[in-house]
Amino acid sequence: MYYVYVLFSKKDSKRYIGYINNLKLRFEHHQKGKVESTKNRRPLSLIYYEACLNQQDATYREKYLKTYHGSMFIKKRLKSYLTG
C-alpha cells in the first residue's frame, strides 16, 4: 500500500502533501526534522491520508491534491478541522 498524506504546519498554517509506502515512519521523519522541506515548519499534524493500491495511483492522487481543485477538495473534506 502507498499513502497520500496531508500535513498541517502549526507554525505557518500551510499544508504539505506527499506520498509514501510507510506512513508511520515518514511522519516520524517529518516530526524529527529529517525532511528538508518541512524541518523549518514544525510542529506538524497529520490531518488527512488516503491509501492507494500502487505507487502510480498515489502519485496521480498527490499531484491532484496539489492542484487548485485538489486544494478545494481538502478544504471541503476537512472544513470543520480547518475552520475550528
PyMOL Python script that loads the backbone (N, CA, C, O; Angstrom):
from pymol import cmd

cmd.read_pdbstr("""\
ATOM      1  N   MET A   1       0.829  -1.188   0.000  1.00  0.00           N
ATOM      2  CA  MET A   1       0.000   0.000   0.000  1.00  0.00           C
ATOM      3  C   MET A   1       0.870   1.247   0.000  1.00  0.00           C
ATOM      4  O   MET A   1       1.949   1.273   0.593  1.00  0.00           O
ATOM      5  N   TYR A   2       0.387   2.264  -0.667  1.00  0.00           N
ATOM      6  CA  TYR A   2       1.006   3.586  -0.650  1.00  0.00           C
ATOM      7  C   TYR A   2      -0.001   4.560  -0.056  1.00  0.00           C
ATOM      8  O   TYR A   2      -1.211   4.385  -0.196  1.00  0.00           O
ATOM      9  N   TYR A   3       0.506   5.567   0.595  1.00  0.00           N
ATOM     10  CA  TYR A   3      -0.351   6.530   1.270  1.00  0.00           C
ATOM     11  C   TYR A   3      -0.060   7.940   0.777  1.00  0.00           C
ATOM     12  O   TYR A   3       1.092   8.366   0.705  1.00  0.00           O
ATOM     13  N   VAL A   4      -1.122   8.648   0.444  1.00  0.00           N
ATOM     14  CA  VAL A   4      -1.040  10.070   0.134  1.00  0.00           C
ATOM     15  C   VAL A   4      -1.462  10.762   1.421  1.00  0.00           C
ATOM     16  O   VAL A   4      -2.486  10.419   2.012  1.00  0.00           O
ATOM     17  N   TYR A   5      -0.673  11.735   1.851  1.00  0.00           N
ATOM     18  CA  TYR A   5      -0.960  12.335   3.151  1.00  0.00           C
ATOM     19  C   TYR A   5      -0.856  13.853   3.097  1.00  0.00           C
ATOM     20  O   TYR A   5      -0.191  14.428   2.235  1.00  0.00           O
ATOM     21  N   VAL A   6      -1.538  14.474   4.045  1.00  0.00           N
ATOM     22  CA  VAL A   6      -1.528  15.926   4.161  1.00  0.00           C
ATOM     23  C   VAL A   6      -1.114  16.271   5.588  1.00  0.00           C
ATOM     24  O   VAL A   6      -1.716  15.812   6.559  1.00  0.00           O
ATOM     25  N   LEU A   7      -0.083  17.082   5.687  1.00  0.00           N
ATOM     26  CA  LEU A   7       0.365  17.585   6.983  1.00  0.00           C
ATOM     27  C   LEU A   7      -0.025  19.047   7.092  1.00  0.00           C
ATOM     28  O   LEU A   7      -0.087  19.764   6.093  1.00  0.00           O
ATOM     29  N   PHE A   8      -0.284  19.478   8.307  1.00  0.00           N
ATOM     30  CA  PHE A   8      -0.606  20.875   8.572  1.00  0.00           C
ATOM     31  C   PHE A   8       0.457  21.443   9.494  1.00  0.00           C
ATOM     32  O   PHE A   8       0.723  20.898  10.565  1.00  0.00           O
ATOM     33  N   SER A   9       1.061  22.539   9.070  1.00  0.00           N
ATOM     34  CA  SER A   9       2.088  23.195   9.872  1.00  0.00           C
ATOM     35  C   SER A   9       1.431  24.160  10.849  1.00  0.00           C
ATOM     36  O   SER A   9       0.715  25.076  10.446  1.00  0.00           O
ATOM     37  N   LYS A  10       1.681  23.946  12.123  1.00  0.00           N
ATOM     38  CA  LYS A  10       1.145  24.854  13.137  1.00  0.00           C
ATOM     39  C   LYS A  10       1.942  26.151  13.188  1.00  0.00           C
ATOM     40  O   LYS A  10       1.505  27.131  13.791  1.00  0.00           O
ATOM     41  N   LYS A  11       3.102  26.153  12.559  1.00  0.00           N
ATOM     42  CA  LYS A  11       3.955  27.342  12.535  1.00  0.00           C
ATOM     43  C   LYS A  11       3.487  28.352  11.486  1.00  0.00           C
ATOM     44  O   LYS A  11       3.343  29.538  11.781  1.00  0.00           O
ATOM     45  N   ASP A  12       3.249  27.874  10.256  1.00  0.00           N
ATOM     46  CA  ASP A  12       2.864  28.801   9.179  1.00  0.00           C
ATOM     47  C   ASP A  12       1.449  28.572   8.637  1.00  0.00           C
ATOM     48  O   ASP A  12       1.031  29.237   7.690  1.00  0.00           O
ATOM     49  N   SER A  13       0.720  27.635   9.235  1.00  0.00           N
ATOM     50  CA  SER A  13      -0.674  27.330   8.857  1.00  0.00           C
ATOM     51  C   SER A  13      -0.822  26.918   7.393  1.00  0.00           C
ATOM     52  O   SER A  13      -1.856  27.173   6.774  1.00  0.00           O
ATOM     53  N   LYS A  14       0.206  26.284   6.845  1.00  0.00           N
ATOM     54  CA  LYS A  14       0.148  25.789   5.468  1.00  0.00           C
ATOM     55  C   LYS A  14       0.178  24.269   5.479  1.00  0.00           C
ATOM     56  O   LYS A  14       0.536  23.632   6.469  1.00  0.00           O
ATOM     57  N   ARG A  15      -0.216  23.713   4.329  1.00  0.00           N
ATOM     58  CA  ARG A  15      -0.252  22.254   4.195  1.00  0.00           C
ATOM     59  C   ARG A  15       0.940  21.743   3.402  1.00  0.00           C
ATOM     60  O   ARG A  15       1.507  22.450   2.568  1.00  0.00           O
ATOM     61  N   TYR A  16       1.303  20.507   3.680  1.00  0.00           N
ATOM     62  CA  TYR A  16       2.327  19.796   2.919  1.00  0.00           C
ATOM     63  C   TYR A  16       1.679  18.502   2.457  1.00  0.00           C
ATOM     64  O   TYR A  16       1.050  17.808   3.255  1.00  0.00           O
ATOM     65  N   ILE A  17       1.824  18.171   1.187  1.00  0.00           N
ATOM     66  CA  ILE A  17       1.225  16.966   0.613  1.00  0.00           C
ATOM     67  C   ILE A  17       2.332  16.080   0.069  1.00  0.00           C
ATOM     68  O   ILE A  17       3.233  16.553  -0.625  1.00  0.00           O
ATOM     69  N   GLY A  18       2.262  14.801   0.383  1.00  0.00           N
ATOM     70  CA  GLY A  18       3.255  13.856  -0.110  1.00  0.00           C
ATOM     71  C   GLY A  18       2.666  12.455  -0.199  1.00  0.00           C
ATOM     72  O   GLY A  18       1.497  12.237   0.120  1.00  0.00           O
ATOM     73  N   TYR A  19       3.496  11.505  -0.640  1.00  0.00           N
ATOM     74  CA  TYR A  19       3.069  10.101  -0.643  1.00  0.00           C
ATOM     75  C   TYR A  19       4.256   9.239  -0.255  1.00  0.00           C
ATOM     76  O   TYR A  19       5.412   9.619  -0.439  1.00  0.00           O
ATOM     77  N   ILE A  20       3.941   8.059   0.290  1.00  0.00           N
ATOM     78  CA  ILE A  20       4.984   7.151   0.785  1.00  0.00           C
ATOM     79  C   ILE A  20       4.351   5.780   1.025  1.00  0.00           C
ATOM     80  O   ILE A  20       3.128   5.659   1.101  1.00  0.00           O
ATOM     81  N   ASN A  21       5.183   4.756   1.143  1.00  0.00           N
ATOM     82  CA  ASN A  21       4.651   3.433   1.425  1.00  0.00           C
ATOM     83  C   ASN A  21       4.680   3.085   2.920  1.00  0.00           C
ATOM     84  O   ASN A  21       4.081   2.090   3.328  1.00  0.00           O
ATOM     85  N   ASN A  22       5.359   3.879   3.729  1.00  0.00           N
ATOM     86  CA  ASN A  22       5.378   3.665   5.177  1.00  0.00           C
ATOM     87  C   ASN A  22       5.029   4.988   5.860  1.00  0.00           C
ATOM     88  O   ASN A  22       5.910   5.777   6.203  1.00  0.00           O
ATOM     89  N   LEU A  23       3.758   5.208   6.046  1.00  0.00           N
ATOM     90  CA  LEU A  23       3.275   6.496   6.553  1.00  0.00           C
ATOM     91  C   LEU A  23       3.767   6.784   7.964  1.00  0.00           C
ATOM     92  O   LEU A  23       4.163   7.910   8.264  1.00  0.00           O
ATOM     93  N   LYS A  24       3.748   5.790   8.823  1.00  0.00           N
ATOM     94  CA  LYS A  24       4.164   5.995  10.215  1.00  0.00           C
ATOM     95  C   LYS A  24       5.619   6.457  10.300  1.00  0.00           C
ATOM     96  O   LYS A  24       5.934   7.413  11.009  1.00  0.00           O
ATOM     97  N   LEU A  25       6.489   5.780   9.580  1.00  0.00           N
ATOM     98  CA  LEU A  25       7.912   6.140   9.589  1.00  0.00           C
ATOM     99  C   LEU A  25       8.137   7.520   8.967  1.00  0.00           C
ATOM    100  O   LEU A  25       8.917   8.318   9.487  1.00  0.00           O
ATOM    101  N   ARG A  26       7.463   7.796   7.871  1.00  0.00           N
ATOM    102  CA  ARG A  26       7.625   9.091   7.211  1.00  0.00           C
ATOM    103  C   ARG A  26       7.156  10.237   8.106  1.00  0.00           C
ATOM    104  O   ARG A  26       7.798  11.287   8.159  1.00  0.00           O
ATOM    105  N   PHE A  27       6.044  10.041   8.807  1.00  0.00           N
ATOM    106  CA  PHE A  27       5.554  11.082   9.712  1.00  0.00           C
ATOM    107  C   PHE A  27       6.553  11.315  10.853  1.00  0.00           C
ATOM    108  O   PHE A  27       6.768  12.454  11.269  1.00  0.00           O
ATOM    109  N   GLU A  28       7.157  10.244  11.352  1.00  0.00           N
ATOM    110  CA  GLU A  28       8.188  10.391  12.384  1.00  0.00           C
ATOM    111  C   GLU A  28       9.365  11.213  11.854  1.00  0.00           C
ATOM    112  O   GLU A  28       9.910  12.052  12.572  1.00  0.00           O
ATOM    113  N   HIS A  29       9.757  10.972  10.602  1.00  0.00           N
ATOM    114  CA  HIS A  29      10.845  11.746   9.998  1.00  0.00           C
ATOM    115  C   HIS A  29      10.475  13.224   9.900  1.00  0.00           C
ATOM    116  O   HIS A  29      11.301  14.095  10.173  1.00  0.00           O
ATOM    117  N   HIS A  30       9.237  13.501   9.513  1.00  0.00           N
ATOM    118  CA  HIS A  30       8.778  14.892   9.460  1.00  0.00           C
ATOM    119  C   HIS A  30       8.841  15.516  10.853  1.00  0.00           C
ATOM    120  O   HIS A  30       9.313  16.642  11.010  1.00  0.00           O
ATOM    121  N   GLN A  31       8.373  14.794  11.848  1.00  0.00           N
ATOM    122  CA  GLN A  31       8.326  15.311  13.215  1.00  0.00           C
ATOM    123  C   GLN A  31       9.719  15.595  13.778  1.00  0.00           C
ATOM    124  O   GLN A  31       9.901  16.543  14.542  1.00  0.00           O
ATOM    125  N   LYS A  32      10.686  14.785  13.404  1.00  0.00           N
ATOM    126  CA  LYS A  32      12.056  14.924  13.925  1.00  0.00           C
ATOM    127  C   LYS A  32      12.899  15.901  13.113  1.00  0.00           C
ATOM    128  O   LYS A  32      14.056  16.141  13.459  1.00  0.00           O
ATOM    129  N   GLY A  33      12.353  16.463  12.054  1.00  0.00           N
ATOM    130  CA  GLY A  33      13.080  17.426  11.239  1.00  0.00           C
ATOM    131  C   GLY A  33      14.031  16.799  10.242  1.00  0.00           C
ATOM    132  O   GLY A  33      14.964  17.461   9.786  1.00  0.00           O
ATOM    133  N   LYS A  34      13.822  15.549   9.893  1.00  0.00           N
ATOM    134  CA  LYS A  34      14.686  14.842   8.951  1.00  0.00           C
ATOM    135  C   LYS A  34      14.282  15.041   7.495  1.00  0.00           C
ATOM    136  O   LYS A  34      14.963  14.558   6.590  1.00  0.00           O
ATOM    137  N   VAL A  35      13.183  15.748   7.264  1.00  0.00           N
ATOM    138  CA  VAL A  35      12.712  16.023   5.905  1.00  0.00           C
ATOM    139  C   VAL A  35      12.977  17.496   5.623  1.00  0.00           C
ATOM    140  O   VAL A  35      12.427  18.375   6.286  1.00  0.00           O
ATOM    141  N   GLU A  36      13.812  17.751   4.647  1.00  0.00           N
ATOM    142  CA  GLU A  36      14.275  19.110   4.332  1.00  0.00           C
ATOM    143  C   GLU A  36      13.128  20.097   4.123  1.00  0.00           C
ATOM    144  O   GLU A  36      13.180  21.223   4.617  1.00  0.00           O
ATOM    145  N   SER A  37      12.104  19.680   3.398  1.00  0.00           N
ATOM    146  CA  SER A  37      11.031  20.617   3.041  1.00  0.00           C
ATOM    147  C   SER A  37      10.116  20.981   4.205  1.00  0.00           C
ATOM    148  O   SER A  37       9.354  21.942   4.099  1.00  0.00           O
ATOM    149  N   THR A  38      10.168  20.250   5.299  1.00  0.00           N
ATOM    150  CA  THR A  38       9.282  20.567   6.426  1.00  0.00           C
ATOM    151  C   THR A  38      10.024  20.809   7.741  1.00  0.00           C
ATOM    152  O   THR A  38       9.389  21.096   8.756  1.00  0.00           O
ATOM    153  N   LYS A  39      11.330  20.702   7.744  1.00  0.00           N
ATOM    154  CA  LYS A  39      12.042  20.793   9.018  1.00  0.00           C
ATOM    155  C   LYS A  39      11.897  22.161   9.686  1.00  0.00           C
ATOM    156  O   LYS A  39      11.937  22.246  10.913  1.00  0.00           O
ATOM    157  N   ASN A  40      11.730  23.224   8.915  1.00  0.00           N
ATOM    158  CA  ASN A  40      11.559  24.556   9.490  1.00  0.00           C
ATOM    159  C   ASN A  40      10.089  24.937   9.661  1.00  0.00           C
ATOM    160  O   ASN A  40       9.780  26.079  10.002  1.00  0.00           O
ATOM    161  N   ARG A  41       9.194  23.998   9.429  1.00  0.00           N
ATOM    162  CA  ARG A  41       7.762  24.279   9.525  1.00  0.00           C
ATOM    163  C   ARG A  41       7.114  23.518  10.682  1.00  0.00           C
ATOM    164  O   ARG A  41       5.888  23.484  10.788  1.00  0.00           O
ATOM    165  N   ARG A  42       7.910  22.920  11.532  1.00  0.00           N
ATOM    166  CA  ARG A  42       7.386  22.155  12.656  1.00  0.00           C
ATOM    167  C   ARG A  42       6.866  23.079  13.742  1.00  0.00           C
ATOM    168  O   ARG A  42       7.351  24.204  13.865  1.00  0.00           O
ATOM    169  N   PRO A  43       5.901  22.644  14.529  1.00  0.00           N
ATOM    170  CA  PRO A  43       5.305  21.306  14.631  1.00  0.00           C
ATOM    171  C   PRO A  43       4.267  21.064  13.524  1.00  0.00           C
ATOM    172  O   PRO A  43       3.630  21.985  13.013  1.00  0.00           O
ATOM    173  N   LEU A  44       4.134  19.792  13.188  1.00  0.00           N
ATOM    174  CA  LEU A  44       3.237  19.365  12.122  1.00  0.00           C
ATOM    175  C   LEU A  44       2.195  18.399  12.666  1.00  0.00           C
ATOM    176  O   LEU A  44       2.445  17.662  13.620  1.00  0.00           O
ATOM    177  N   SER A  45       1.026  18.418  12.044  1.00  0.00           N
ATOM    178  CA  SER A  45      -0.034  17.468  12.377  1.00  0.00           C
ATOM    179  C   SER A  45      -0.421  16.723  11.113  1.00  0.00           C
ATOM    180  O   SER A  45      -0.526  17.317  10.040  1.00  0.00           O
ATOM    181  N   LEU A  46      -0.632  15.432  11.240  1.00  0.00           N
ATOM    182  CA  LEU A  46      -1.165  14.638  10.135  1.00  0.00           C
ATOM    183  C   LEU A  46      -2.673  14.853  10.149  1.00  0.00           C
ATOM    184  O   LEU A  46      -3.354  14.427  11.082  1.00  0.00           O
ATOM    185  N   ILE A  47      -3.197  15.511   9.120  1.00  0.00           N
ATOM    186  CA  ILE A  47      -4.614  15.852   9.131  1.00  0.00           C
ATOM    187  C   ILE A  47      -5.443  15.025   8.154  1.00  0.00           C
ATOM    188  O   ILE A  47      -6.671  15.028   8.235  1.00  0.00           O
ATOM    189  N   TYR A  48      -4.783  14.310   7.223  1.00  0.00           N
ATOM    190  CA  TYR A  48      -5.537  13.550   6.234  1.00  0.00           C
ATOM    191  C   TYR A  48      -4.611  12.558   5.546  1.00  0.00           C
ATOM    192  O   TYR A  48      -3.439  12.849   5.306  1.00  0.00           O
ATOM    193  N   TYR A  49      -5.148  11.383   5.233  1.00  0.00           N
ATOM    194  CA  TYR A  49      -4.411  10.449   4.387  1.00  0.00           C
ATOM    195  C   TYR A  49      -5.374   9.538   3.649  1.00  0.00           C
ATOM    196  O   TYR A  49      -6.505   9.314   4.081  1.00  0.00           O
ATOM    197  N   GLU A  50      -4.904   9.021   2.535  1.00  0.00           N
ATOM    198  CA  GLU A  50      -5.648   8.065   1.715  1.00  0.00           C
ATOM    199  C   GLU A  50      -4.715   6.914   1.382  1.00  0.00           C
ATOM    200  O   GLU A  50      -3.516   7.117   1.192  1.00  0.00           O
ATOM    201  N   ALA A  51      -5.257   5.717   1.311  1.00  0.00           N
ATOM    202  CA  ALA A  51      -4.483   4.545   0.920  1.00  0.00           C
ATOM    203  C   ALA A  51      -4.707   4.259  -0.560  1.00  0.00           C
ATOM    204  O   ALA A  51      -5.832   4.338  -1.054  1.00  0.00           O
ATOM    205  N   CYS A  52      -3.622   3.925  -1.263  1.00  0.00           N
ATOM    206  CA  CYS A  52      -3.679   3.562  -2.681  1.00  0.00           C
ATOM    207  C   CYS A  52      -3.049   2.186  -2.849  1.00  0.00           C
ATOM    208  O   CYS A  52      -2.161   1.805  -2.087  1.00  0.00           O
ATOM    209  N   LEU A  53      -3.506   1.456  -3.833  1.00  0.00           N
ATOM    210  CA  LEU A  53      -3.002   0.099  -4.044  1.00  0.00           C
ATOM    211  C   LEU A  53      -1.615   0.058  -4.659  1.00  0.00           C
ATOM    212  O   LEU A  53      -0.881  -0.910  -4.462  1.00  0.00           O
ATOM    213  N   ASN A  54      -1.245   1.096  -5.401  1.00  0.00           N
ATOM    214  CA  ASN A  54       0.082   1.087  -6.021  1.00  0.00           C
ATOM    215  C   ASN A  54       0.658   2.501  -6.078  1.00  0.00           C
ATOM    216  O   ASN A  54      -0.037   3.486  -5.830  1.00  0.00           O
ATOM    217  N   GLN A  55       1.929   2.570  -6.408  1.00  0.00           N
ATOM    218  CA  GLN A  55       2.641   3.846  -6.416  1.00  0.00           C
ATOM    219  C   GLN A  55       2.101   4.794  -7.479  1.00  0.00           C
ATOM    220  O   GLN A  55       2.011   5.998  -7.241  1.00  0.00           O
ATOM    221  N   GLN A  56       1.750   4.281  -8.622  1.00  0.00           N
ATOM    222  CA  GLN A  56       1.247   5.134  -9.704  1.00  0.00           C
ATOM    223  C   GLN A  56      -0.037   5.852  -9.290  1.00  0.00           C
ATOM    224  O   GLN A  56      -0.188   7.048  -9.542  1.00  0.00           O
ATOM    225  N   ASP A  57      -0.957   5.132  -8.658  1.00  0.00           N
ATOM    226  CA  ASP A  57      -2.190   5.766  -8.184  1.00  0.00           C
ATOM    227  C   ASP A  57      -1.897   6.832  -7.132  1.00  0.00           C
ATOM    228  O   ASP A  57      -2.511   7.898  -7.133  1.00  0.00           O
ATOM    229  N   ALA A  58      -0.962   6.540  -6.242  1.00  0.00           N
ATOM    230  CA  ALA A  58      -0.595   7.504  -5.198  1.00  0.00           C
ATOM    231  C   ALA A  58       0.023   8.756  -5.808  1.00  0.00           C
ATOM    232  O   ALA A  58      -0.265   9.869  -5.367  1.00  0.00           O
ATOM    233  N   THR A  59       0.859   8.584  -6.806  1.00  0.00           N
ATOM    234  CA  THR A  59       1.492   9.719  -7.480  1.00  0.00           C
ATOM    235  C   THR A  59       0.439  10.606  -8.152  1.00  0.00           C
ATOM    236  O   THR A  59       0.487  11.831  -8.041  1.00  0.00           O
ATOM    237  N   TYR A  60      -0.506   9.976  -8.846  1.00  0.00           N
ATOM    238  CA  TYR A  60      -1.572  10.746  -9.502  1.00  0.00           C
ATOM    239  C   TYR A  60      -2.405  11.502  -8.476  1.00  0.00           C
ATOM    240  O   TYR A  60      -2.745  12.667  -8.678  1.00  0.00           O
ATOM    241  N   ARG A  61      -2.729  10.836  -7.377  1.00  0.00           N
ATOM    242  CA  ARG A  61      -3.555  11.468  -6.347  1.00  0.00           C
ATOM    243  C   ARG A  61      -2.813  12.632  -5.684  1.00  0.00           C
ATOM    244  O   ARG A  61      -3.402  13.679  -5.418  1.00  0.00           O
ATOM    245  N   GLU A  62      -1.525  12.441  -5.422  1.00  0.00           N
ATOM    246  CA  GLU A  62      -0.720  13.511  -4.835  1.00  0.00           C
ATOM    247  C   GLU A  62      -0.713  14.730  -5.763  1.00  0.00           C
ATOM    248  O   GLU A  62      -0.908  15.859  -5.313  1.00  0.00           O
ATOM    249  N   LYS A  63      -0.491  14.499  -7.038  1.00  0.00           N
ATOM    250  CA  LYS A  63      -0.470  15.608  -7.995  1.00  0.00           C
ATOM    251  C   LYS A  63      -1.815  16.316  -8.044  1.00  0.00           C
ATOM    252  O   LYS A  63      -1.872  17.542  -8.134  1.00  0.00           O
ATOM    253  N   TYR A  64      -2.898  15.546  -7.984  1.00  0.00           N
ATOM    254  CA  TYR A  64      -4.233  16.159  -7.989  1.00  0.00           C
ATOM    255  C   TYR A  64      -4.444  17.025  -6.747  1.00  0.00           C
ATOM    256  O   TYR A  64      -4.936  18.149  -6.852  1.00  0.00           O
ATOM    257  N   LEU A  65      -4.079  16.512  -5.586  1.00  0.00           N
ATOM    258  CA  LEU A  65      -4.302  17.257  -4.346  1.00  0.00           C
ATOM    259  C   LEU A  65      -3.484  18.545  -4.294  1.00  0.00           C
ATOM    260  O   LEU A  65      -3.808  19.451  -3.527  1.00  0.00           O
ATOM    261  N   LYS A  66      -2.435  18.634  -5.099  1.00  0.00           N
ATOM    262  CA  LYS A  66      -1.618  19.843  -5.146  1.00  0.00           C
ATOM    263  C   LYS A  66      -2.170  20.885  -6.122  1.00  0.00           C
ATOM    264  O   LYS A  66      -1.649  21.998  -6.195  1.00  0.00           O
ATOM    265  N   THR A  67      -3.215  20.536  -6.867  1.00  0.00           N
ATOM    266  CA  THR A  67      -3.832  21.481  -7.794  1.00  0.00           C
ATOM    267  C   THR A  67      -4.868  22.337  -7.052  1.00  0.00           C
ATOM    268  O   THR A  67      -5.179  22.086  -5.888  1.00  0.00           O
ATOM    269  N   TYR A  68      -5.384  23.335  -7.739  1.00  0.00           N
ATOM    270  CA  TYR A  68      -6.430  24.182  -7.165  1.00  0.00           C
ATOM    271  C   TYR A  68      -7.642  23.341  -6.760  1.00  0.00           C
ATOM    272  O   TYR A  68      -8.160  23.492  -5.654  1.00  0.00           O
ATOM    273  N   HIS A  69      -8.095  22.457  -7.653  1.00  0.00           N
ATOM    274  CA  HIS A  69      -9.271  21.642  -7.372  1.00  0.00           C
ATOM    275  C   HIS A  69      -9.007  20.665  -6.224  1.00  0.00           C
ATOM    276  O   HIS A  69      -9.892  20.395  -5.413  1.00  0.00           O
ATOM    277  N   GLY A  70      -7.794  20.145  -6.166  1.00  0.00           N
ATOM    278  CA  GLY A  70      -7.422  19.271  -5.061  1.00  0.00           C
ATOM    279  C   GLY A  70      -7.411  20.014  -3.741  1.00  0.00           C
ATOM    280  O   GLY A  70      -7.827  19.477  -2.714  1.00  0.00           O
ATOM    281  N   SER A  71      -6.938  21.241  -3.766  1.00  0.00           N
ATOM    282  CA  SER A  71      -6.932  22.068  -2.561  1.00  0.00           C
ATOM    283  C   SER A  71      -8.357  22.333  -2.085  1.00  0.00           C
ATOM    284  O   SER A  71      -8.624  22.314  -0.883  1.00  0.00           O
ATOM    285  N   MET A  72      -9.267  22.579  -3.018  1.00  0.00           N
ATOM    286  CA  MET A  72     -10.667  22.783  -2.659  1.00  0.00           C
ATOM    287  C   MET A  72     -11.267  21.499  -2.078  1.00  0.00           C
ATOM    288  O   MET A  72     -12.073  21.562  -1.149  1.00  0.00           O
ATOM    289  N   PHE A  73     -10.882  20.337  -2.616  1.00  0.00           N
ATOM    290  CA  PHE A  73     -11.342  19.062  -2.083  1.00  0.00           C
ATOM    291  C   PHE A  73     -10.913  18.912  -0.627  1.00  0.00           C
ATOM    292  O   PHE A  73     -11.720  18.544   0.226  1.00  0.00           O
ATOM    293  N   ILE A  74      -9.646  19.196  -0.343  1.00  0.00           N
ATOM    294  CA  ILE A  74      -9.133  19.087   1.030  1.00  0.00           C
ATOM    295  C   ILE A  74      -9.870  20.057   1.941  1.00  0.00           C
ATOM    296  O   ILE A  74     -10.253  19.691   3.052  1.00  0.00           O
ATOM    297  N   LYS A  75     -10.071  21.284   1.487  1.00  0.00           N
ATOM    298  CA  LYS A  75     -10.780  22.274   2.309  1.00  0.00           C
ATOM    299  C   LYS A  75     -12.198  21.826   2.632  1.00  0.00           C
ATOM    300  O   LYS A  75     -12.654  21.977   3.766  1.00  0.00           O
ATOM    301  N   LYS A  76     -12.901  21.271   1.640  1.00  0.00           N
ATOM    302  CA  LYS A  76     -14.266  20.787   1.880  1.00  0.00           C
ATOM    303  C   LYS A  76     -14.260  19.568   2.791  1.00  0.00           C
ATOM    304  O   LYS A  76     -15.087  19.457   3.696  1.00  0.00           O
ATOM    305  N   ARG A  77     -13.331  18.661   2.549  1.00  0.00           N
ATOM    306  CA  ARG A  77     -13.248  17.415   3.326  1.00  0.00           C
ATOM    307  C   ARG A  77     -12.936  17.683   4.792  1.00  0.00           C
ATOM    308  O   ARG A  77     -13.437  16.989   5.677  1.00  0.00           O
ATOM    309  N   LEU A  78     -12.113  18.685   5.042  1.00  0.00           N
ATOM    310  CA  LEU A  78     -11.666  18.986   6.403  1.00  0.00           C
ATOM    311  C   LEU A  78     -12.207  20.322   6.909  1.00  0.00           C
ATOM    312  O   LEU A  78     -11.576  20.986   7.732  1.00  0.00           O
ATOM    313  N   LYS A  79     -13.364  20.703   6.417  1.00  0.00           N
ATOM    314  CA  LYS A  79     -13.915  22.020   6.717  1.00  0.00           C
ATOM    315  C   LYS A  79     -13.963  22.314   8.212  1.00  0.00           C
ATOM    316  O   LYS A  79     -13.525  23.385   8.633  1.00  0.00           O
ATOM    317  N   SER A  80     -14.474  21.407   9.017  1.00  0.00           N
ATOM    318  CA  SER A  80     -14.600  21.681  10.451  1.00  0.00           C
ATOM    319  C   SER A  80     -13.234  21.741  11.122  1.00  0.00           C
ATOM    320  O   SER A  80     -13.050  22.511  12.065  1.00  0.00           O
ATOM    321  N   TYR A  81     -12.276  20.950  10.662  1.00  0.00           N
ATOM    322  CA  TYR A  81     -10.926  20.989  11.262  1.00  0.00           C
ATOM    323  C   TYR A  81     -10.218  22.285  10.931  1.00  0.00           C
ATOM    324  O   TYR A  81      -9.625  22.912  11.809  1.00  0.00           O
ATOM    325  N   LEU A  82     -10.274  22.695   9.667  1.00  0.00           N
ATOM    326  CA  LEU A  82      -9.527  23.861   9.226  1.00  0.00           C
ATOM    327  C   LEU A  82     -10.141  25.188   9.686  1.00  0.00           C
ATOM    328  O   LEU A  82      -9.429  26.186   9.799  1.00  0.00           O
ATOM    329  N   THR A  83     -11.444  25.211   9.952  1.00  0.00           N
ATOM    330  CA  THR A  83     -12.077  26.442  10.374  1.00  0.00           C
ATOM    331  C   THR A  83     -12.255  26.537  11.885  1.00  0.00           C
ATOM    332  O   THR A  83     -12.629  27.587  12.409  1.00  0.00           O
ATOM    333  N   GLY A  84     -11.989  25.445  12.575  1.00  0.00           N
ATOM    334  CA  GLY A  84     -12.068  25.464  14.041  1.00  0.00           C
ATOM    335  C   GLY A  84     -13.398  25.163  14.470  1.00  0.00           C
ATOM    336  O   GLY A  84     -13.667  25.130  15.670  1.00  0.00           O
TER     337      GLY A  84
END
""", "prot")
cmd.dss("prot")
cmd.show_as("cartoon", "prot")
cmd.util.cbc("prot")
cmd.orient("prot")
